[in-house]
Amino acid sequence: MKRLRMPNPMTLLLVGILAALLGLLLVVWLPVLQLNRNIDALRNRGGAVNVEPGQHAWLTGLADLPDTELFPRVVSVDLSQIDATDADLELVADMADVRRLAMFGTVVTDRGIEHLEELPALESILLLNCPSVSKAALSQLQTVRPQLEIIRRGNAFLGVALATRRFIATGGTGLADAPGCLVHVVPNGAARAAGLRTGDVIVTFDGKPVVDFDSLVELIGHHEPDDVVVIEAVRTDDKLQFEAVLGRWR
């Protein structure tokens, strides 16, 4: 019987080292390659992806190493200039460092929102005209990511932002104790064109009461661009009425 010849121990050691290095290379670089493919896919669709130099997760904390472009870190994704899909959000779900997300998505569904539950660093999400996304899906996302700020808006654009109460002390015109929504009016919006000013307190929108900024956003979301709405606002001691033609977010 022919005796089997055992491999040289040094050969076995070298093979083991090479196998370990190959495995490490695959573990380190495959996620990076996949991330870069996802970034390119979103950019090719017309999305804006903001990337900063970073470190690989395995290296973080092991040594005081500088961030490098070899390991990109996605900090924000803007899909508001395209009609985003569930597939786009699946790509975003692989970007673990993303903190801000904005999207316009008439075809995005609850399944797409579920992908966002995988993003531990996500701080804010702006949904523009996403009618197929349910409140239940957003509530579940908020439960999983309690630190997340969710802003939902329809396609109609009024052109106001929430102003703080301290604005009253620095020249605002509304009443500090007035019920409603104290607003900051942005340039080139429907509110500015209608005559609203920063510091006004909106109390009704299209005949319905406004109690805070969230309720105002919800009421705007029931309308379409070019709709004509009547807005009542408090300015100093006066209650004024304005007629605004709603604009479009994009």
N, C-alpha and C positions, 0 to 999 in steps of 0.2 A: 504494500500500500504506500502511495506517495504521500509524504508528509507536507502539510501546508506550511508555507513560509510566512512567519509573522511579519507584519510591516515594521519598519524601523520606527522606534519610539519618537525620534525627532521628526520624522515625516508626519506621524499622527498629530504631534503637537502643532506643526505648521498648518496642517489641514484644519485643525480645530480653531487656531487663531484666525485663519482666513475666513472660515465660516462665521465666526463671531463678528468679525469686521464687516462682512457682507450683511449680516443680520442687522447690525447697528446702523449701517448705511441705509438700509431699506426702512428701518423704523424712523430714522431722522428725516430722510429726504422724501419719502413717499407722501407724507402729509403736506409737505411744503409744495411739492409738485401739484398735488390735488388742489391746494389753496390757490396757486397761481392760475390753474386752469379755470377755477370758478371765477376768479377776478376777471380774467380775459373774457369769459363767457358773458358776464354781466355788462362789461364795458362794450362788447360787441353788440349787445342788445340796445345800447344807448344809455345804460345806467352810469352813475358817477360813484366810484369807489375810492375812498380816501385811505391811503396806506402810509404807515410810518415804519421806520426800522424797528426791529424787535429781536427777540431771542427765542430759541427753541425751548419748549416747555421743559425738556430734560435738563437743559443747561441753566435755567433760571434758578438761582439760589445756590448753585454749586460753586460759582466763582463770580467775582466782580468783573463781569465781562461787558464791554460796550455793546449797545444795540447795533445791529447790522442789517443792511438791506437783503442779505441772504435769507433772513427769516422775517418776511413782511408781516406786519400786524395791521389788520383792517380795523379802523376806528369808526368809520361811518359809511353808510350805503344810502344813496339817493336814487330811488326808482320812480320819482315823481314825474319825470319827463317821458316815461314809457308806460304802456299798459301792462303792469306787472302780472305775473302768473304764479300759481302754486309752485311750479318748477323753479322759478327764480328764487322764491323764498327757501326752497330746499338747498339751493346753492349758498344762500346767505347763512343757513344753519350750520355750515361747516366753518364759519368765520368766528371763532370763539371769542375774539377780543372786541367785536363790534359793539359800540356803545349807543349809536344813534342810527335810526332807520326811518326813511320817509318813502312812501310809495303811493302811486296812483294805480288802483287795481279794480277795474270793473268786473274782472273775472276771477279775482282772488276769492277763495272759499275758506271755510273753517279748517280744512286740511292744511292749507298753507300757513295759517296762523299757528297750528300745532307745531310746525317746524321751529317756530321762534322760541318755544319752550326750552330748546337746547342751548340757548345763548345766555350764559351766566353773567356776562358783563353788560347786557343791554339795559340802557337807562331810559331811553325815550323812543317812542314810535309814533309817527304821524301818518294817519290813514286818510287819503284823499279819495272820495268817491269810491268806496268799497262796499257796495250795497249787498253783496252776497256773504259778507262776514257778519255772523250773528253776535248779539250781545253776550250770549252764553260762552262763545269761544273766547271773547276778549276777557270775560270774567275769569275763565279758567286760566288764561295766560297771566292775568294779574295775580291770581292765587299762587301760581308757580313762581312768578317773579314779582314779589310784592313791592320792590323798589322801582318798578317800571312805571313811567308816566305815559299814558296812552291818550293821544289827541286824535279825535275822529272828526272829519269834516267832509261835507258833500262837495259837489263840483262847483257850487255857487260861492262867490267871493264877495264879502262885505267890505273888508279892509280895516278891521279893528283888532286890537290885541288887548289883553287884560292890563289895566293900570293899577298900581298899588294905591292904597288909601293915603299913604304919605304924600302922594302927588297933590292932594288937596292943600297941604301946608306949603307947597312950593309953586303955587300959581294955578292950580286946577280950578275949573269953573263949576264943577258939580257940587252937590251937597254931600257931606261926609256921612250923614245919617239917612240918606235917601235909599230906599230899596231898589234893587236893580243891579246893573253891571257897569261899573266905572271903566271907561275904555280909553285906550290910546289909539288915535286915528292915524293910520299909515298913509303916506303919499300915494297918489294915483289909484285910490280905491273908490268903491261906490259910496262909502260913507263920507269921504272927503268931498266928493262931487255933490252929494246931497246937502252938505252944509254942516255936518256933524264936526265937532271939535274934540281934541284930546281933553279929557277931564269931564266930558258929558257923562251922565249916568243914563244908560238905556233902560227904560222901564217896560216898554212893550215893543214887540216885533210882530208886524202883520196882525195886530189885534190880540196877540197872546202875551201874557205876562212874562217878563224876564226877571228871574230871581238871582242869577249869577252867570258867570261866563259860560259854564257848561250848558246851561239851559239855552243861552243865546246861540251857541254853536249847534245845538240840536235843532233849534228852530230854523236856522239857516240851512241845515242839511236837508230839510223838507222841500227846498226850493231848487230851481234850476237857474243857470245864467240867463240874464235878460228879464227875469221876473221883476215886476214892480211891487215893492213892499212899502208899507207905511211904518215909520219908526217914531216912537215917542221917547223923548229924553228930557231929563232935568238938567238945567243950566242955571246956576246961581239960584234965584227964587222963581224961575220960570219953567213951566213945562212946555216944551216945543215939539212940533210935529214935522217930520221930514219924509219926503218921498224919494226912495232910492231905487235905482236900477242895478240889480246885482250883476257883478262881473263874473269872470271865469278864473279858476285857479290856474289853468294852464292853457 
